[in-house]
Amino acid sequence: MTRVIHTGDTHVGYQQYHSPVRRQDFLDAFDAVVDDAIDEDVDAVVHAGDLFHDRRPELPDLMGTISVLRRLDDADIPFLAVVGNHEATRGGQWLDLFERLGLATRLGDTPTVVGDTAFYGLDHVPVSRRDDLEYEFDPHDADYAALVAHGLFEPFAHADWDTEEMLDKSTVGFDAVLLGDNHTPDRAKVAGTWVTYPGSTERASATEREGRGYNVVTFDEEAVGGDDRVSIRRRALDTREFVFVSVELNHGEGETRVREQVRQHDLEDAVVLVEITGDGEPVTPAAIEEIGDEAGALVSRVTDRREVETDADIDVSFADPEDAVRERIDEMALSAAALDVDEAVRAETIADSNVRETVKMRIEERLEEDGELDAFDRGRRPENGSESGGPDADTLDEGGEHLDNGVDVEDSEKHVEDSEEHVEDINVETESTEKDGTDDPDVRGDAETVDDTNDVDDTNDADDTNDADDTNDDGQVTMEDYL
């Protein structure tokens, strides 16, 4: 018998709603999973990707994660994991660092046997590269086998990965497929094999209303009984409380009605998300957020989803500026190269003086790596809001408007300048949104639809589009600093 905790989408380092407390919440949730693993004396903790929210985690997030993993190691409980799209880098992965420290095992096509079960891994792979996958795994002589993978698999929401085809092509028969990326917990049988998501360990977006948790997976044919060889049970985590207040206003109703509804809830230390629909009078979000602040809420956000009559053709949403930018970028179906440019220009970790050189370097790397310039091809627009069960419609791996085929190195600087102008335009919209004083309507369903609506809702694949330069002044570090 082998009993493991199956978790994923911990998104350590996510400063949701720009709150340092929320950032700590994500690390604390991961720590709570490890607490349970030690208390229950499980055989292993299996992490299905997106350990970190960002490919360039800051030093406190790295040190906090190492501290958590050391507790597992002290308890002789192995940590088995794959790489998700949020944390993937072009070179060495953070899991490689943890493996070198003796704190983790990065799963791959060779079996890692724990108890009587062989575990294999499949890192996140962008849609554009999946046709090349052969699903060849080395043989094993264990009683059971499980594949740990990161992506949006069928038959679950927002799927873009054919689970049955994967199982059919695989050279190893699996008793279970333990997944990450979709933040909504679920399970189903595909071709006789259990396929399951544990969901995220903290709410990465306002769409994630159900409680957070993880799976306990037991490989024991005798104990399970029947035709099943695997048992999957869900365990809840005690995480930050979210208070969702939905107010539908009738004609003549306004701020007073919203205040009454909000005051009916216990808001202390909670994340309070107010959604206004219907008709009624205009409501000032800041006035409603003050109620939450006075009641001791950690974060208060108001999203007014009513149509606003205006002479100008604009779409008003009191949301996190970052969400608005991501949503607009998703609609543009940018190429992988253009997304590189966008990430470099908007990244808080790259000094303004270094943006131009960083963008130029990324474009040149793309030109060198992609002989057929696939990275500059325009992609498709996301469907159904591109929600990942969570965000993070956080990234798209292909498609683009700003960079064309046929771009050569001599032209790259011009394209960089054009892309910078585009991102500056987006940032102008963002600045105006920030003045609203509101943060996130909510994102990776993974949420994610659009981060917070990054929110992680990874609904689309993120190409390994990271670079890593030197340690940044703000505490962010790169793999090259360690490997």
Secondary structure, 3 states (H helix, E strand, C coil): CEEEEEECCCCECCCHHHCHHHHHHHHHHHHHHHHHHHHHCCCEEEECCCCECCCCCEHHHHHHHHHHHHHHHHCCCCEEECCCCCCCCCCCCHHHHHHHCCCCEECCCCCEEECCEEEEEECCCCHHHHHHCCCCCCCCCCCEEEEEEECCECCCCCCCECHHHHHHHCCCCCCEEEEECCCCCEEEEECCEEEEECCCCCCCCCCCCCCCEEEEEEECHHHHCCCCCEEEEEEECCCCCEEEEEEEECCCCCHHHHHHHHCCCCCCCCEEEEEEEECCCCCCHHHHHHHHHHCCCCEEEEEECCCCCCCCCCCCCCCCHHHHHHHHHHHHCCCHHHHHHHHHHHCCCCCHHHHHHHHHHHHHHHHHHCCCCHHHCCCCCCCHHHCCCECHHHCCCCCCCCCCCCCCHHHHHHHHHHHHHHHHHHHHHHHHHHCCCCCCCCCCCECCCCECCECCCCCCCCCCCCCCCCCCCCCECCHHHCC
